[in-house]
Amino acid sequence: MRRLLAAAFLLAVHAGVPAASPVPEPRAYRLAEHVYVLLGPIQHANASNQGFMINATAIIGDKGVILIDSGGSHEVGEHLARAVRRITPKPVTHVVNTHHHGDHHLGNTAFPNAVFISSEACRKLVSDTGHEWVGLMEHDIGRKLPGTKARAADVTYANGSRTEVTLQGVRIIFRVPKGSHTAGDLLVYLPDEKVLIAGDVLVNGIVPTFQDGFIRNWVQTLDEMQAMDAKHFVPGHGDVMTAAEVANLRDAISRFYAAVKDGYRKGRTESEIRATLDLSAWNKLERAYVIGRNINRAYLEAEAESFDEK
Ligand SMILES: [Zn+2]
């Protein structure tokens, strides 16, 4: 009987769902007077980071907090809520989503009393594809994420718009550039603090992902950013950037596109083009596996550009 019980106990342990590893703590620091960055891991979603793989930014206003991006699951959202509570007792009253990729907004539901803000295109993409992002996240983390569901924005800004508002006493400019990393990017600029929070239009230490992007617009948006008088540039992933690092990213993307376009015009295939590219810088970065897809996206855009010219 004892042996049987022991066997049953062992079986129960093995059949049980393994405990998920804890969500890593953000590296949090004060970037400006009212602005704290909560830097996340930069690896793609996996069982170690539990879908926390973005930077969030907390802007502490008069009576509440404006949080930019909320993480890749309900649980990550709660984790970020706790990180904000360690900084201030003020409640999160506004959550801004920089784009529709699930790692940036699936934590929204952890802030049930907040007003949600995004671009108009992002709201539509979150509504249409949110469930797919939950599935992708579950696949990458390797377990179900009960309680995680998409929550689209309440307040949106139109493509091409630039709107200055005051939220919680903080002056904020919401700028919706021409689709760059995605069709629905939203840039958040704090003119008094000279902080630009850019979502994945800026990335640091990882290869930028063109898959849902528009590469020529992206280069233009990076030019626009450099003309903005910002001092601190908060990317969607990786450490806070300087203007010089933004310029480097701009040049890397621009050179990559020019090289793929040149190959397209010479009638080369994508794999022939790949062999001509200098990928030494990007090969060293996190998420180098997106380079092939980036060539594909650049090739399609070069093809579309050549049709436009005809
Ligand atoms: Zn993204």
Boltz pocket constraint, residues with backbone or C-beta under 6 A from the ligand:
constraints:
  - pocket:
      binder: B
      contacts: [[A, 99], [A, 101], [A, 181], [A, 200], [A, 236]]
      max_distance: 6.0
